[in-house]
Amino acid sequence: MWSYYWAYNRSMNPRALLECHRMRNSVMFITALVLGITRLAIGQTVSADESARLTALRQRAETGDAKAQFELGFMFEGQRNFDEALKWYHKSAEQGDSGAKQSIARMYYEGIGVAKDYSEAARWYGCPEPDIKALTACREISYKDLPTGALALLKKLRCDVSSNYDYGSAVDLNGDGQPEYQICCKDSPHGPCGAVVIGKIGSDWKELTAKEGVVGYTPACGLFVVLASRHSGIDDVCLPNQCSTVSSPGGRPCVPTIWNFIDGRYRSVPYTPIAPPR
């Protein structure tokens, strides 16, 4: 789950980077709290400062501070107390906190503490209706799993990754039973990779990525929401963590990027996001 709180600046606008930086700082703060609580649970001593921070965080959350509610939810998730995590995420999300909305979506998307539900996850992400069949079949892969033609294309694209970034997803985007691939192409100093989407068009392997690029996450199809709608016989895609430069050029509000397959490759298109449930 940690990879969700690191931004890769190839395809995220400054507002999205700032949001990820805020969330990363929250993660560091909450991690310290979780470690402190764990030591309490096993009878170890915690510092007065740690105890005071935890008390102050809960007090702020209980008085309606949305940021504190998000941080408390993340803390409970770190403790694997998923019911409490969802409770505080919902309280924060009701006040519009984007980190809390993303966290609720992620829990449903990955089935963390709740039954996996791609439709519910998509609503919280602000995405249109997902292709549940394609997402259910999506699987995590590495370079060794790729066919020869795909490897040849990645070499042509000058993709070069270390063992830490040897991952991607195999997902059927056109319903023909054969997968297309979202795969890491470039390492990143921190967190997710710079990825590409490739597939076979006719007899040739082609890059399908929109010009704005795409970030690669784990697990399979992480933050790569395949949609039920199609263009030119290929599923549309929603990228909930990448603010659309078409729908919100200034990054306000941060609207998920939507890809349609047009003229032989994916292209970003205007989109009015679906309001998440309350």
Secondary structure, DSSP 8 states (H G I E B T S, - for coil): -GGGG---TTS--HHHHHHHHHHHHHHHHHHHHHHHHHHHHTT----HHHHHHHHHHHHHHHTT-HHHHHHHHHHHHHTT-HHHHHHHHHHHHTTT-HHHHHHHHHHHHHTSSS---HHHHHHHHT---B-HHHHHH-EEE-GGGS-HHHHHHHHHTT-B--GGG--EEEE-SSSSSS-EEEEEEE--SSSSEEEEEEEEETTEEEE---TT-EEEBTTTTBT-EEEEEEETTEEEEEEEEEE-TTT-TT-SS--EEEEEEETTEEEEE---------
